Amino acid sequence: VHSFRNESNAQQAAEQLRADGYRVILSSRTVYENNVWRVSVGQFETLGDAQQATTQLPTPYNTQNFIQRIRIN
């Protein structure tokens, strides 16, 4: 639901979402040679379920978010 350049900010956002009852995944990624921390919520059975859930997220997470398919190797 959101990306942060600062790990502490990402952890704060993750804790807030957990307190609101969301299942949260916190992960780091390198994007254009910068480390970012991604806060994700889920998992959902279908794409439609994920899309519906985005409308129920608290502000500011209910806008400009993205849905990512989890791949298991």
Secondary structure, 3 states (H helix, E strand, C coil): CEEECCHHHHHHHHHHHHHCCCCEEEEEEEECCEEEEEEEECCCCCHHHHHHHHCCCCCCCCCCCCCCCCCCC
